Structures are given as structure tokens and as C-alpha cells.
Amino acid sequence: MASKESLSKYFTGTHEVQECLEGQGEIDLQTHLANCKKNPGHEEFLPVNYLCFGYQDNDLNGFTKALADLTVMIAVQFTSPDRPEFVPGTKDPYPCCNTRGQNSLRTGTGRVLRVTESTKGMEDYRSCPCPEYEHSDTPSKVWCKVEVLTSRHVIFDSSEARQSNCRLWFDDDESPVVNIYGWDVCEADTQQDLCLLYCVTHVIGVAGQLEEMVGRFYTINKKVNEKYKSRRDVERLTIIVSHPHGCSKQVSVGHWLHKQGEGRQTRYTYTTSTCPGSSGALVYRLGHWMFNHLHIGTNSSITFDGLNYSCLHWEQNM
């Protein structure tokens, strides 16, 4: 198996954040969707409300819905001046390095991991620090912290986190706008391309709903894992729920092809369709238990040219 450093020569290419033209904002996202060259027409994507895999398995469909419930569209309005010039171990430009220190919109995807009380780790804030209360005389003193996992090339550091938001339950164009607001980052790792984003919300009903969804997600994941773990290297089914081009949530289904790594640290290539805006989405491999392999982009190396690939992460096979 290749070392973490030498894996760079096998996995290199485009990252799939969706950048918008300067000053165009959300209007530009629909233009990118219509003019997409990677997946014209987006025929390989399924709207989350119309799931149909050809698998007569209610548990698998239920798991995919549970994953979709926790999948969020991340919008970032600022690029940190501390982003590196190159992707570690390569001469590839690091995503968005050309807009360092500037205000510019980009989008990606993330997944809610957990919900915690506002006092844990943020004792200095006696009221909700979200931007909705920035100039309020009566800010809410009851609020919650929501942890969202995404790629570091989507959210690099705290300066970007504080100018970001996550849109929840954006299942179609008619979905109401429900946002939680970025506040800080934790456990950011450029080599693995992982970032844990701390968000805040004072809408306690939203936090409670997310907490219930997290519990349901892990319960049904355990059930599906037990059902398929003996067939995981035969089926190789791979599911991704993401927000292509910063638009409504979509599900894509394919198969993983290659696994590379050293020891228990691995990364994957797969045929599952993605687009700009899919960066940070979970790459779910049927029959695998704990997993945080996130989508990065499309490979341009000779070895895996044209295949989508994940970040490097621990392999936990139960």
C-alpha cells in the first residue's frame, strides 16, 4: 500500500466546490447547473423525494432518506488569506487560492454529526452568536451548537466559518429556507481534507429535530450494515447525497472501483456521479459501518483518470 504522501501522485485533479462569478451570488448557481459540462442534463441524479434504486429493500431506501435528512448545502462568502497555494504533496493549485482574502460565494456539501448544548465549549457566549442577533437588543439566550462534517477545501478555517451558513432540508425548489450559521472549526486537517464545522441555531425545534434524525441515522445504518457487510466487496454499491451546483439535494448511485491506502487509512475511486458543489458529501459504501470518507473531486492522474475520488480516512470495518 502507498504511504499518505505518495498517495498524492495517484489522487490529483479537480476539487468540486462550486465557485460563483464575482458579484453574481446565488443567481449564478442556476447558470452553472444549466451549463454543466460534466453531467449535462444531470440524468444520473435522483431528486431526494423520488428515490428509486432498483433495490427492493426498504431498509436501504430508509437509510438513504436518513442520510439525506442530515445532508446540508454549505454556502461560504469569504476565502481565508491563510489557504495554501498548493494541494499538499502536489503542484495543483489549492481550491479557491486565487480568491484568498476576498468576499466571493462558493458552495459545498456537509453532513450533520451531532447537536450539543450551547454552553459546551462556548462558555463566553451568554446569547446566541448567530448573525440574526448581531445587532439585536434582545438576542436569544437559549441556543444550540450543531456540528457539521465537510471537506477542509470547503471550509478552511474560522474566518471562513463565520461567513458561512448551512441550509437544512433543501430537498427541492419549494423547500422553505432553514439555515444554521457557521461559527468556528475544529479538527481541521489539510492532508486528510476534513473539517468539523461548528454551527449555531437559536431555533430549538430545529435542533431537536436534527438530534432525532442523527439518532435515526445511526440506528438504521447499523441495521443495513449487518444485512450487507458479508457482500460489501461484491456489491460495492456506493451512494452519495449532495447539492450539485449549490442547488437542491440529489442522490446518485454507482460502485466503488479502487481502494488505496496504508494500514487502515484508505481512499476510494467510484463511478457515482458528482458535480461542482458535491465536495464534502459522504461517500457511503454499502455494508461499511463508521465512515467519514468524503467526496473531493475528479481524478486526473494516469492511474485513475476521470474517476471520482474521496478523501483519505480511517477504514473501520465492523
C-alpha positions in Angstrom: 0.0 0.0 0.0 1.2 3.5 -0.7 2.1 6.0 2.1 0.0 9.0 2.8 2.5 11.2 1.0 2.9 9.0 -2.1 -0.9 8.7 -2.5 -0.8 12.2 -3.8 0.7 11.1 -7.1 -2.3 8.7 -7.6 -5.0 11.1 -6.5 -4.9 14.5 -8.0 -7.3 16.6 -10.1 -10.2 18.9 -9.7 -11.9 19.7 -6.4 -15.7 20.1 -6.6 -16.6 23.2 -4.7 -18.9 25.4 -6.8 -17.5 28.9 -7.2 -19.7 31.7 -8.3 -18.7 34.6 -10.6 -17.8 37.8 -8.6 -20.9 39.7 -7.6 -23.3 37.1 -9.1 -24.1 35.2 -6.0 -27.0 32.7 -6.0 -28.2 33.8 -9.4 -25.0 32.3 -10.8 -25.7 28.8 -9.4 -28.6 28.2 -11.7 -26.4 29.2 -14.6 -23.8 26.6 -13.6 -26.5 24.0 -13.3 -27.8 24.7 -16.8 -24.3 24.9 -18.4 -22.8 21.9 -16.6 -20.3 20.1 -18.8 -19.5 17.2 -16.5 -23.1 15.9 -16.3 -25.3 17.6 -19.0 -28.9 17.2 -18.0 -27.9 15.6 -14.7 -29.7 12.3 -15.7 -27.7 10.3 -13.2 -29.0 12.2 -10.3 -32.3 11.5 -8.4 -34.2 14.2 -6.5 -34.3 13.0 -2.9 -38.1 12.9 -2.9 -38.1 10.4 -5.8 -35.8 7.7 -4.6 -35.7 4.5 -6.7 -32.6 2.3 -6.8 -34.0 -0.9 -8.3 -33.3 -2.4 -4.9 -36.4 -3.8 -3.3 -35.1 -3.0 0.2 -37.0 -0.6 2.5 -34.1 -0.6 4.9 -31.6 0.7 2.2 -34.1 3.3 1.0 -34.8 4.3 4.6 -31.1 4.7 5.3 -30.6 6.9 2.2 -33.5 9.1 3.3 -31.9 9.3 6.8 -28.6 10.3 5.2 -30.4 12.9 3.1 -32.1 14.4 6.2 -28.7 15.2 7.6 -27.1 16.4 4.4 -26.7 20.2 4.1 -25.8 22.8 1.5 -22.9 24.9 2.7 -22.6 28.5 1.4 -19.4 30.4 2.1 -19.0 34.1 1.5 -15.3 34.6 2.2 -11.9 33.0 1.3 -9.3 32.8 4.0 -5.9 34.5 3.3 -4.3 31.5 5.0 -5.3 29.0 2.4 -2.2 27.3 1.0 -1.1 27.9 -2.6 -0.9 24.1 -3.5 -2.7 20.9 -2.5 -0.3 19.1 -0.1 2.2 16.9 -1.9 1.3 18.3 -5.4 1.7 21.3 -7.6 -2.0 21.5 -8.1 -3.4 24.9 -7.0 -5.3 24.6 -3.7 -9.1 25.3 -4.2 -10.0 29.0 -4.2 -6.4 30.1 -3.6 -7.0 32.7 -6.4 -9.6 34.5 -4.2 -7.7 34.5 -0.9 -8.7 37.4 1.3 -11.8 38.2 -0.9 -15.5 38.0 -0.5 -16.9 35.5 -3.0 -19.6 32.9 -2.9 -18.9 29.2 -3.1 -20.9 26.2 -2.2 -20.3 22.6 -1.0 -22.0 19.8 0.9 -21.8 18.6 4.5 -23.4 16.2 7.0 -24.8 16.9 10.5 -22.9 14.8 13.0 -24.3 15.8 16.4 -26.2 18.5 18.3 -24.8 19.8 21.7 -25.8 22.3 24.3 -24.7 25.9 23.7 -22.6 26.0 26.9 -20.3 23.2 25.9 -17.1 24.8 24.7 -18.6 28.2 24.1 -19.0 29.5 27.7 -18.1 33.1 26.7 -21.4 33.5 24.8 -24.4 34.1 27.0 -26.7 34.5 24.0 -26.8 33.1 20.5 -23.9 34.4 18.4 -25.6 33.9 15.1 -25.8 36.9 12.7 -29.5 37.2 13.1 -28.9 38.6 16.6 -25.7 40.6 15.8 -27.4 44.0 16.3 -30.4 42.8 18.4 -31.1 44.3 21.8 -32.9 41.0 22.7 -30.8 38.1 21.5 -31.9 34.6 22.4 -30.3 33.1 25.5 -31.4 29.7 24.5 -29.5 28.1 21.6 -27.7 25.0 20.4 -24.4 24.1 18.6 -24.6 21.8 15.6 -21.5 20.0 14.3 -21.2 19.5 10.6 -18.6 17.4 8.8 -17.3 18.7 5.5 -14.1 19.0 3.5 -11.4 21.4 4.5 -11.3 22.8 1.0 -14.9 23.9 1.5 -14.4 25.5 4.9 -10.7 26.1 5.7 -10.7 28.0 9.0 -12.7 30.1 11.5 -12.6 33.2 9.3 -14.5 31.3 6.6 -16.7 29.6 9.1 -18.0 32.9 10.5 -19.1 33.9 7.0 -20.9 30.7 6.1 -24.3 29.0 6.6 -25.7 25.6 6.2 -29.1 25.2 4.6 -31.1 22.3 6.0 -33.6 20.1 4.2 -33.2 21.8 0.8 -34.9 18.9 -0.9 -36.5 20.8 -3.8 -37.0 24.3 -5.1 -40.1 24.7 -2.9 -38.4 23.8 0.3 -38.6 26.6 3.0 -35.2 28.2 3.8 -33.9 26.9 7.1 -30.4 27.9 8.0 -27.9 27.3 10.7 -24.9 29.6 10.9 -21.2 28.8 10.9 -19.2 29.9 13.9 -15.9 28.0 14.2 -13.9 25.0 13.0 -12.5 22.1 14.9 -10.2 19.2 13.9 -9.4 20.8 10.5 -6.9 18.6 8.6 -5.5 19.7 5.2 -3.8 16.4 4.5 -6.9 14.3 5.1 -9.1 17.2 3.8 -11.5 17.1 6.7 -13.1 19.9 8.7 -15.6 19.8 11.6 -17.7 23.0 11.3 -19.4 24.4 14.4 -22.7 26.0 13.6 -25.3 27.7 15.9 -29.1 28.0 15.9 -31.5 29.5 18.4 -34.4 27.7 16.9 -34.7 24.9 19.4 -37.3 23.0 17.4 -34.7 22.7 14.6 -32.0 21.5 16.9 -34.4 18.9 18.4 -35.4 17.6 15.0 -31.8 17.3 13.9 -31.0 15.4 17.1 -33.7 12.9 16.4 -32.5 12.5 12.8 -29.0 11.8 14.0 -30.2 9.0 16.2 -32.3 7.5 13.5 -29.4 7.7 11.0 -27.1 5.6 13.2 -29.8 3.1 14.1 -30.7 2.3 10.6 -27.1 2.4 9.5 -26.3 -0.4 12.0 -29.2 -2.5 10.6 -28.2 -2.0 6.9 -24.5 -2.7 7.8 -25.4 -6.0 9.4 -27.5 -7.0 6.4 -24.9 -6.2 3.7 -21.4 -6.5 5.3 -20.8 -10.0 4.0 -21.5 -8.8 0.5 -19.9 -5.3 0.6 -16.9 -6.3 -1.5 -19.1 -8.0 -4.1 -21.9 -5.4 -4.3 -19.6 -2.4 -4.0 -22.7 -0.1 -4.1 -21.8 3.5 -3.4 -24.3 6.2 -2.6 -23.7 10.0 -2.5 -26.2 12.6 -1.4 -25.1 16.1 -2.3 -26.0 19.6 -3.5 -24.7 19.8 -7.1 -24.1 23.5 -8.1 -25.5 24.7 -4.8 -29.0 23.6 -5.9 -31.5 21.2 -4.3 -30.4 17.9 -2.8 -29.7 15.0 -5.2 -28.9 11.3 -4.8 -26.5 9.4 -7.1 -25.8 5.7 -7.1 -22.7 3.9 -8.5 -20.0 1.5 -7.4 -16.5 1.9 -5.9 -13.7 0.6 -8.0 -10.4 1.0 -6.3 -9.2 1.2 -2.7 -5.8 2.7 -1.9 -4.1 3.3 1.4 -1.7 2.3 4.1 -3.0 0.2 7.0 -6.4 1.3 8.0 -6.2 4.7 6.2 -7.8 4.4 2.8 -9.3 6.4 0.0 -11.6 5.3 -2.9 -12.5 5.9 -6.5 -16.0 5.3 -7.7 -18.4 5.8 -10.6 -21.1 7.5 -8.5 -21.9 10.8 -10.2 -21.0 14.2 -8.7 -20.7 17.8 -9.8 -19.2 21.0 -8.5 -21.0 21.6 -5.2 -20.6 18.0 -4.2 -17.4 18.5 -2.3 -17.7 17.4 1.3 -20.5 14.9 0.7 -20.3 11.5 2.4 -19.2 8.6 0.1 -21.4 5.8 1.5 -20.2 2.3 0.7 -22.9 -0.3 1.3 -22.1 -2.7 4.2 -19.5 -0.4 5.9 -20.1 0.8 9.4 -18.4 4.0 10.7 -17.3 6.1 7.7 -16.1 9.6 7.0 -14.8 9.2 3.5 -15.9 12.5 1.9 -16.1 13.4 -1.8 -13.2 15.5 -3.1 -13.4 15.7 -6.9 -12.5 14.0 -10.2 -9.1 12.4 -10.7 -6.8 13.4 -13.5 -3.9 11.1 -12.8 -2.9 8.5 -15.4 -3.8 5.7 -13.0 -7.4 6.8 -12.2 -8.1 9.4 -14.9 -11.7 10.5 -14.9 -12.9 8.7 -11.8 -14.3 10.5 -8.8 -12.3 10.1 -5.6 -12.6 10.5 -1.8 -10.5 12.0 0.9 -8.1 9.8 3.0 -9.7 8.5 6.2 -9.7 5.6 8.7 -11.2 2.4 7.5 -13.4 0.9 10.1 -14.8 -2.5 9.2 -17.2 -4.0 11.7 
